[in-house]
Amino acid sequence: MALTLLNEQGFNSDWIERQLAHIERNSIRAAYNYAEFLPERCQMMQALVDYLDVLRSSVVKGTPERRS
């Protein structure tokens, strides 16, 4: 789901792939990969969270209130 949403929003595919990457077994490579595109990935993930918040709020507004 995240992959599709991020691609649809036009984010760089390298950022997306790095963010969704599986665990690297080589610790040196893992440290490098963790830092690669980090500022861009943070912005991308915040945009995804903001988008999901909008979806959640629209669902909540459309839900009838429960009465005790």
A tleap script that builds the chain and sets N, CA, C and O, in Angstrom:
source leaprc.protein.ff14SB
mol = sequence {
  NMET ALA LEU THR LEU LEU ASN GLU GLN GLY
  PHE ASN SER ASP TRP ILE GLU ARG GLN LEU
  ALA HIE ILE GLU ARG ASN SER ILE ARG ALA
  ALA TYR ASN TYR ALA GLU PHE LEU PRO GLU
  ARG CYS GLN MET MET GLN ALA LEU VAL ASP
  TYR LEU ASP VAL LEU ARG SER SER VAL VAL
  LYS GLY THR PRO GLU ARG ARG CSER
}
set mol.1.N position { 0.819 -1.186 0.000 }
set mol.1.CA position { 0.000 0.000 0.000 }
set mol.1.C position { 0.867 1.256 0.000 }
set mol.1.O position { 0.638 2.166 -0.796 }
set mol.2.N position { 1.867 1.311 0.894 }
set mol.2.CA position { 2.722 2.497 0.977 }
set mol.2.C position { 3.461 2.721 -0.338 }
set mol.2.O position { 3.583 3.857 -0.797 }
set mol.3.N position { 3.949 1.654 -0.941 }
set mol.3.CA position { 4.682 1.770 -2.201 }
set mol.3.C position { 3.814 2.431 -3.260 }
set mol.3.O position { 4.260 3.347 -3.951 }
set mol.4.N position { 2.601 1.977 -3.387 }
set mol.4.CA position { 1.679 2.536 -4.383 }
set mol.4.C position { 1.372 3.998 -4.088 }
set mol.4.O position { 1.431 4.838 -4.986 }
set mol.5.N position { 1.043 4.310 -2.837 }
set mol.5.CA position { 0.709 5.688 -2.478 }
set mol.5.C position { 1.871 6.634 -2.729 }
set mol.5.O position { 1.684 7.728 -3.261 }
set mol.6.N position { 3.077 6.213 -2.345 }
set mol.6.CA position { 4.245 7.086 -2.520 }
set mol.6.C position { 4.571 7.281 -3.996 }
set mol.6.O position { 4.931 8.383 -4.409 }
set mol.7.N position { 4.447 6.221 -4.793 }
set mol.7.CA position { 4.662 6.360 -6.231 }
set mol.7.C position { 3.624 7.281 -6.856 }
set mol.7.O position { 3.955 8.111 -7.703 }
set mol.8.N position { 2.370 7.136 -6.441 }
set mol.8.CA position { 1.304 7.983 -6.980 }
set mol.8.C position { 1.508 9.449 -6.624 }
set mol.8.O position { 1.088 10.333 -7.371 }
set mol.9.N position { 2.148 9.715 -5.490 }
set mol.9.CA position { 2.407 11.091 -5.076 }
set mol.9.C position { 3.678 11.648 -5.709 }
set mol.9.O position { 4.036 12.800 -5.463 }
set mol.10.N position { 4.365 10.843 -6.523 }
set mol.10.CA position { 5.493 11.319 -7.311 }
set mol.10.C position { 6.836 11.337 -6.601 }
set mol.10.O position { 7.747 12.041 -7.035 }
set mol.11.N position { 6.980 10.585 -5.527 }
set mol.11.CA position { 8.264 10.552 -4.833 }
set mol.11.C position { 9.288 9.747 -5.616 }
set mol.11.O position { 8.943 8.838 -6.371 }
set mol.12.N position { 10.542 10.096 -5.424 }
set mol.12.CA position { 11.665 9.450 -6.084 }
set mol.12.C position { 11.669 7.958 -5.742 }
set mol.12.O position { 11.600 7.591 -4.569 }
set mol.13.N position { 11.749 7.105 -6.754 }
set mol.13.CA position { 11.702 5.658 -6.521 }
set mol.13.C position { 12.893 5.169 -5.705 }
set mol.13.O position { 12.767 4.181 -4.982 }
set mol.14.N position { 14.056 5.837 -5.800 }
set mol.14.CA position { 15.213 5.448 -4.980 }
set mol.14.C position { 14.930 5.679 -3.498 }
set mol.14.O position { 15.326 4.869 -2.660 }
set mol.15.N position { 14.251 6.775 -3.169 }
set mol.15.CA position { 13.901 7.062 -1.768 }
set mol.15.C position { 12.947 5.992 -1.241 }
set mol.15.O position { 13.102 5.486 -0.130 }
set mol.16.N position { 11.958 5.665 -2.067 }
set mol.16.CA position { 10.953 4.685 -1.663 }
set mol.16.C position { 11.604 3.324 -1.420 }
set mol.16.O position { 11.365 2.687 -0.394 }
set mol.17.N position { 12.416 2.893 -2.360 }
set mol.17.CA position { 13.062 1.585 -2.231 }
set mol.17.C position { 13.972 1.531 -1.012 }
set mol.17.O position { 14.012 0.516 -0.318 }
set mol.18.N position { 14.697 2.598 -0.744 }
set mol.18.CA position { 15.585 2.613 0.422 }
set mol.18.C position { 14.766 2.573 1.705 }
set mol.18.O position { 15.149 1.892 2.656 }
set mol.19.N position { 13.649 3.286 1.750 }
set mol.19.CA position { 12.813 3.308 2.946 }
set mol.19.C position { 12.182 1.944 3.210 }
set mol.19.O position { 12.059 1.535 4.365 }
set mol.20.N position { 11.789 1.249 2.173 }
set mol.20.CA position { 11.093 -0.023 2.319 }
set mol.20.C position { 12.030 -1.229 2.256 }
set mol.20.O position { 11.577 -2.374 2.235 }
set mol.21.N position { 13.329 -0.967 2.227 }
set mol.21.CA position { 14.328 -2.035 2.065 }
set mol.21.C position { 14.302 -3.009 3.232 }
set mol.21.O position { 13.952 -2.651 4.357 }
set mol.22.N position { 14.675 -4.234 2.943 }
set mol.22.CA position { 14.811 -5.248 3.975 }
set mol.22.C position { 16.120 -5.051 4.729 }
set mol.22.O position { 16.973 -4.265 4.316 }
set mol.23.N position { 16.269 -5.754 5.811 }
set mol.23.CA position { 17.461 -5.630 6.661 }
set mol.23.C position { 18.705 -6.105 5.910 }
set mol.23.O position { 18.719 -7.184 5.318 }
set mol.24.N position { 19.729 -5.287 5.948 }
set mol.24.CA position { 21.018 -5.603 5.329 }
set mol.24.C position { 21.858 -6.401 6.322 }
set mol.24.O position { 21.993 -5.998 7.477 }
set mol.25.N position { 22.418 -7.517 5.891 }
set mol.25.CA position { 23.211 -8.365 6.782 }
set mol.25.C position { 24.606 -7.810 7.042 }
set mol.25.O position { 25.177 -8.056 8.105 }
set mol.26.N position { 25.159 -7.074 6.098 }
set mol.26.CA position { 26.481 -6.476 6.264 }
set mol.26.C position { 26.314 -5.180 7.055 }
set mol.26.O position { 25.657 -4.251 6.587 }
set mol.27.N position { 26.906 -5.110 8.258 }
set mol.27.CA position { 26.667 -3.968 9.154 }
set mol.27.C position { 27.195 -2.653 8.602 }
set mol.27.O position { 26.584 -1.608 8.823 }
set mol.28.N position { 28.311 -2.680 7.890 }
set mol.28.CA position { 28.851 -1.442 7.310 }
set mol.28.C position { 27.925 -0.938 6.209 }
set mol.28.O position { 27.602 0.249 6.149 }
set mol.29.N position { 27.511 -1.838 5.357 }
set mol.29.CA position { 26.583 -1.464 4.289 }
set mol.29.C position { 25.246 -1.010 4.876 }
set mol.29.O position { 24.637 -0.070 4.364 }
set mol.30.N position { 24.789 -1.655 5.928 }
set mol.30.CA position { 23.530 -1.280 6.569 }
set mol.30.C position { 23.591 0.145 7.104 }
set mol.30.O position { 22.629 0.902 6.974 }
set mol.31.N position { 24.728 0.513 7.711 }
set mol.31.CA position { 24.882 1.880 8.241 }
set mol.31.C position { 24.846 2.891 7.105 }
set mol.31.O position { 24.225 3.945 7.243 }
set mol.32.N position { 25.496 2.595 5.992 }
set mol.32.CA position { 25.483 3.495 4.839 }
set mol.32.C position { 24.066 3.603 4.282 }
set mol.32.O position { 23.574 4.701 4.023 }
set mol.33.N position { 23.422 2.464 4.101 }
set mol.33.CA position { 22.073 2.458 3.533 }
set mol.33.C position { 21.085 3.196 4.414 }
set mol.33.O position { 20.171 3.850 3.911 }
set mol.34.N position { 21.260 3.097 5.741 }
set mol.34.CA position { 20.364 3.778 6.660 }
set mol.34.C position { 20.405 5.287 6.434 }
set mol.34.O position { 19.373 5.957 6.466 }
set mol.35.N position { 21.598 5.809 6.207 }
set mol.35.CA position { 21.767 7.258 6.070 }
set mol.35.C position { 21.469 7.773 4.666 }
set mol.35.O position { 21.250 8.969 4.478 }
set mol.36.N position { 21.459 6.889 3.692 }
set mol.36.CA position { 21.255 7.316 2.307 }
set mol.36.C position { 19.862 7.910 2.125 }
set mol.36.O position { 18.860 7.282 2.468 }
set mol.37.N position { 19.810 9.108 1.590 }
set mol.37.CA position { 18.558 9.835 1.321 }
set mol.37.C position { 17.755 10.098 2.595 }
set mol.37.O position { 16.542 10.288 2.510 }
set mol.38.N position { 18.379 10.114 3.760 }
set mol.38.CA position { 17.624 10.220 5.014 }
set mol.38.C position { 16.760 11.482 5.106 }
set mol.38.O position { 15.587 11.365 5.461 }
set mol.39.N position { 17.271 12.673 4.809 }
set mol.39.CA position { 16.399 13.865 4.898 }
set mol.39.C position { 15.202 13.782 3.939 }
set mol.39.O position { 14.086 14.163 4.292 }
set mol.40.N position { 15.445 13.287 2.742 }
set mol.40.CA position { 14.370 13.166 1.761 }
set mol.40.C position { 13.343 12.121 2.197 }
set mol.40.O position { 12.137 12.308 2.030 }
set mol.41.N position { 13.843 11.017 2.758 }
set mol.41.CA position { 12.944 9.953 3.225 }
set mol.41.C position { 12.098 10.435 4.398 }
set mol.41.O position { 10.930 10.063 4.510 }
set mol.42.N position { 12.671 11.252 5.268 }
set mol.42.CA position { 11.892 11.809 6.384 }
set mol.42.C position { 10.757 12.682 5.867 }
set mol.42.O position { 9.631 12.591 6.357 }
set mol.43.N position { 11.045 13.524 4.883 }
set mol.43.CA position { 10.009 14.376 4.283 }
set mol.43.C position { 8.938 13.524 3.613 }
set mol.43.O position { 7.744 13.802 3.722 }
set mol.44.N position { 9.386 12.485 2.919 }
set mol.44.CA position { 8.458 11.595 2.217 }
set mol.44.C position { 7.536 10.889 3.208 }
set mol.44.O position { 6.328 10.808 2.986 }
set mol.45.N position { 8.103 10.381 4.297 }
set mol.45.CA position { 7.287 9.669 5.276 }
set mol.45.C position { 6.316 10.617 5.993 }
set mol.45.O position { 5.198 10.228 6.330 }
set mol.46.N position { 6.751 11.859 6.222 }
set mol.46.CA position { 5.834 12.836 6.831 }
set mol.46.C position { 4.673 13.128 5.891 }
set mol.46.O position { 3.531 13.259 6.332 }
set mol.47.N position { 4.960 13.231 4.606 }
set mol.47.CA position { 3.890 13.454 3.631 }
set mol.47.C position { 2.925 12.273 3.623 }
set mol.47.O position { 1.716 12.468 3.494 }
set mol.48.N position { 3.438 11.057 3.759 }
set mol.48.CA position { 2.579 9.875 3.805 }
set mol.48.C position { 1.706 9.900 5.064 }
set mol.48.O position { 0.509 9.620 4.998 }
set mol.49.N position { 2.300 10.231 6.197 }
set mol.49.CA position { 1.539 10.315 7.451 }
set mol.49.C position { 0.454 11.384 7.343 }
set mol.49.O position { -0.679 11.163 7.773 }
set mol.50.N position { 0.792 12.534 6.773 }
set mol.50.CA position { -0.203 13.601 6.599 }
set mol.50.C position { -1.365 13.123 5.725 }
set mol.50.O position { -2.528 13.395 6.021 }
set mol.51.N position { -1.038 12.411 4.650 }
set mol.51.CA position { -2.057 11.877 3.753 }
set mol.51.C position { -2.959 10.881 4.481 }
set mol.51.O position { -4.181 10.924 4.339 }
set mol.52.N position { -2.355 9.992 5.256 }
set mol.52.CA position { -3.133 9.005 6.007 }
set mol.52.C position { -4.001 9.673 7.070 }
set mol.52.O position { -5.116 9.223 7.331 }
set mol.53.N position { -3.495 10.748 7.686 }
set mol.53.CA position { -4.300 11.497 8.657 }
set mol.53.C position { -5.543 12.093 8.005 }
set mol.53.O position { -6.624 12.086 8.594 }
set mol.54.N position { -5.385 12.606 6.792 }
set mol.54.CA position { -6.537 13.163 6.066 }
set mol.54.C position { -7.553 12.059 5.780 }
set mol.54.O position { -8.756 12.256 5.952 }
set mol.55.N position { -7.066 10.902 5.345 }
set mol.55.CA position { -7.980 9.781 5.089 }
set mol.55.C position { -8.710 9.365 6.366 }
set mol.55.O position { -9.921 9.141 6.357 }
set mol.56.N position { -7.960 9.265 7.456 }
set mol.56.CA position { -8.562 8.856 8.728 }
set mol.56.C position { -9.615 9.858 9.187 }
set mol.56.O position { -10.693 9.471 9.637 }
set mol.57.N position { -9.303 11.137 9.072 }
set mol.57.CA position { -10.270 12.143 9.529 }
set mol.57.C position { -11.523 12.143 8.663 }
set mol.57.O position { -12.613 12.414 9.166 }
set mol.58.N position { -11.395 11.847 7.381 }
set mol.58.CA position { -12.580 11.795 6.526 }
set mol.58.C position { -13.439 10.583 6.856 }
set mol.58.O position { -14.663 10.644 6.740 }
set mol.59.N position { -12.816 9.489 7.264 }
set mol.59.CA position { -13.567 8.299 7.665 }
set mol.59.C position { -14.267 8.548 8.988 }
set mol.59.O position { -15.430 8.184 9.161 }
set mol.60.N position { -13.557 9.170 9.923 }
set mol.60.CA position { -14.128 9.461 11.241 }
set mol.60.C position { -15.318 10.398 11.104 }
set mol.60.O position { -16.334 10.205 11.772 }
set mol.61.N position { -15.212 11.409 10.250 }
set mol.61.CA position { -16.324 12.356 10.064 }
set mol.61.C position { -17.546 11.676 9.457 }
set mol.61.O position { -18.682 12.068 9.728 }
set mol.62.N position { -17.308 10.660 8.638 }
set mol.62.CA position { -18.413 9.956 7.981 }
set mol.62.C position { -19.034 8.868 8.832 }
set mol.62.O position { -20.023 8.263 8.418 }
set mol.63.N position { -18.487 8.598 10.008 }
set mol.63.CA position { -18.981 7.556 10.886 }
set mol.63.C position { -20.014 8.120 11.859 }
set mol.63.O position { -19.750 9.130 12.512 }
set mol.64.N position { -21.172 7.498 11.967 }
set mol.64.CA position { -22.168 7.993 12.925 }
set mol.64.C position { -21.664 7.858 14.362 }
set mol.64.O position { -20.923 6.932 14.691 }
set mol.65.N position { -22.075 8.781 15.193 }
set mol.65.CA position { -21.667 8.737 16.604 }
set mol.65.C position { -22.360 7.579 17.291 }
set mol.65.O position { -23.517 7.269 17.005 }
set mol.66.N position { -21.636 6.940 18.204 }
set mol.66.CA position { -22.225 5.848 18.991 }
set mol.66.C position { -22.880 6.438 20.242 }
set mol.66.O position { -22.356 7.363 20.863 }
set mol.67.N position { -24.009 5.891 20.583 }
set mol.67.CA position { -24.694 6.348 21.793 }
set mol.67.C position { -24.630 5.238 22.841 }
set mol.67.O position { -24.765 4.056 22.526 }
set mol.68.N position { -24.420 5.645 24.089 }
set mol.68.CA position { -24.333 4.667 25.181 }
set mol.68.C position { -25.688 4.166 25.588 }
set mol.68.O position { -25.795 3.338 26.492 }
savepdb mol mol.pdb
quit
